[in-house]
Amino acid sequence: MSQMTQTLTSTPPTDDLVVPFHCDRCGALAKVRVVLASGSDLVFCGHHAREYEGKLRDIAVDFIDTEGEQHVTA
């Protein structure tokens, strides 16, 4: 009779996974994430983030530029 060798594997936690997000407006790669008071969020490419920045900052609890240029908490 042969012996079985146990192999332990683990699944990485979902926090460690990097998932690319796409602009809610046009589908391009998202550069900005806007967190709303309700806890939901919106993501935009650089173009649309600049276009709507004034309105987004008015409603945002958190405005995160994924390129590290700014991270502003309201």
Secondary structure, 3 states (H helix, E strand, C coil): CCCCCCCCCCCCCHHHCCCCCECCCCCCECCEEEEECCCCEEEECHHHHHHHHHHHHHHEEEEEECCCCCEEEC
